Amino acid sequence: MAAPAPRRLTLPRDARLRRPADFARVRRQGRRVVRSGFIVNWLARPPGTRARVGVVTPRAVGSAVVRSRARRLLREVFRRHQHELAEPVDLVLVARQALARQDWAEVEREFLAVAAGADLIKPAA
């Protein structure tokens, strides 16, 4: 018997928040958790839709190179764990200055801790 096909871990264009109104709606109506490296804002979406992510990197985070790295880290942690979300959400991740000093493992650990604490991750079977 063949093994099931693995889930594709892509981040297509329709999985990203792009309109300023979407960012504002999530920040205004959604829930929020602050961690040392980033802030997580989320708002539930209708069933049958896909989770979307938006990343904000203020200039206070650092130079353009540092901000780009922060965006890549935050998008990547969402990309790898998007299929573990219990329900579709709009997620806005706001980088903080401490993110510039964190490595991939720390960012992933913080994201998973927030997601588990907020019941965003599916329970282990």
C-alpha positions as CSV (number, residue, x, y, z in Angstrom):
1,M,0.0,0.0,0.0
2,A,1.4,3.4,-1.0
3,A,2.0,6.1,1.6
4,P,-0.3,9.1,1.5
5,A,1.0,12.1,-0.4
6,P,2.6,14.7,1.9
7,R,0.9,18.0,2.3
8,R,2.4,20.8,0.3
9,L,3.8,23.5,2.4
10,T,3.5,26.4,0.1
11,L,2.5,29.9,0.9
12,P,0.5,31.0,-2.2
13,R,-0.7,34.6,-2.8
14,D,-4.2,33.9,-1.5
15,A,-2.7,32.8,1.9
16,R,-1.4,36.3,2.5
17,L,-3.1,39.4,3.8
18,R,-2.4,42.2,1.4
19,R,-5.0,45.0,2.0
20,P,-4.5,47.5,4.8
21,A,-8.2,47.1,5.6
22,D,-7.6,43.4,6.4
23,F,-4.7,44.2,8.7
24,A,-6.8,46.8,10.5
25,R,-9.8,44.5,10.9
26,V,-7.7,41.8,12.5
27,R,-6.0,44.2,14.8
28,R,-9.3,45.9,15.8
29,Q,-11.6,42.9,16.1
30,G,-9.2,40.0,16.8
31,R,-7.4,38.7,19.8
32,R,-3.8,39.5,20.6
33,V,-0.8,37.9,22.4
34,V,2.6,39.7,23.0
35,R,5.8,37.7,23.0
36,S,9.4,38.9,23.3
37,G,10.1,38.5,19.5
38,F,6.7,39.3,18.0
39,I,3.0,40.2,18.5
40,V,0.4,37.8,17.3
41,N,-3.1,39.1,16.3
42,W,-5.7,36.7,15.0
43,L,-9.3,36.6,13.9
44,A,-11.3,33.5,13.0
45,R,-12.4,33.1,9.4
46,P,-15.5,31.3,8.0
47,P,-15.2,27.5,7.8
48,G,-14.1,26.2,4.4
49,T,-11.7,29.1,3.8
50,R,-7.9,29.0,4.2
51,A,-5.8,30.6,6.9
52,R,-4.0,33.8,5.8
53,V,-1.0,35.6,7.3
54,G,0.2,39.1,7.2
55,V,3.6,40.3,8.5
56,V,4.4,43.8,9.8
57,T,8.0,44.8,10.4
58,P,8.4,48.4,11.8
59,R,11.6,50.3,11.3
60,A,12.3,50.0,15.0
61,V,13.2,46.4,14.4
62,G,16.4,47.4,12.5
63,S,17.9,48.0,9.1
64,A,16.2,46.8,5.9
65,V,18.3,43.7,6.0
66,V,17.2,42.9,9.5
67,R,13.5,43.6,8.7
68,S,13.7,41.4,5.7
69,R,15.1,38.5,7.8
70,A,12.3,39.1,10.3
71,R,9.7,38.9,7.6
72,R,11.2,35.7,6.2
73,L,11.3,34.1,9.6
74,L,7.7,34.9,10.5
75,R,6.3,33.8,7.1
76,E,8.3,30.6,7.3
77,V,7.0,29.6,10.7
78,F,3.5,30.2,9.4
79,R,4.2,28.3,6.2
80,R,5.5,25.2,8.1
81,H,2.6,25.1,10.6
82,Q,-0.4,26.4,8.6
83,H,-1.9,22.9,8.3
84,E,-1.7,22.3,12.0
85,L,-4.2,25.2,12.7
86,A,-7.5,24.0,14.2
87,E,-9.6,26.5,12.2
88,P,-8.9,29.0,9.5
89,V,-7.7,32.4,10.9
90,D,-6.4,35.7,9.6
91,L,-3.1,36.1,11.4
92,V,-1.1,39.3,11.7
93,L,2.5,38.9,13.0
94,V,4.2,42.1,14.1
95,A,8.0,41.8,14.5
96,R,9.6,43.3,17.6
97,Q,13.2,44.4,18.2
98,A,14.0,41.2,20.1
99,L,13.3,39.1,16.9
100,A,16.5,40.4,15.4
101,R,18.5,38.5,18.0
102,Q,16.5,35.2,17.8
103,D,17.3,32.2,15.7
104,W,14.8,30.0,13.8
105,A,14.3,27.6,16.7
106,E,13.4,30.3,19.2
107,V,10.9,31.9,16.7
108,E,9.3,28.6,16.0
109,R,9.1,27.7,19.7
110,E,7.4,31.1,20.6
111,F,4.9,30.7,17.7
112,L,3.9,27.2,18.7
113,A,3.6,28.3,22.4
114,V,1.3,31.1,21.4
115,A,-0.7,28.9,19.0
116,A,-1.1,26.2,21.6
117,G,-2.0,28.6,24.4
118,A,-4.7,30.2,22.2
119,D,-6.1,26.8,21.1
120,L,-5.2,27.6,17.5
121,I,-3.4,24.2,17.0
122,K,-5.3,21.0,16.5
123,P,-5.1,18.7,19.5
124,A,-2.6,15.8,19.1
125,A,-4.4,12.6,18.1
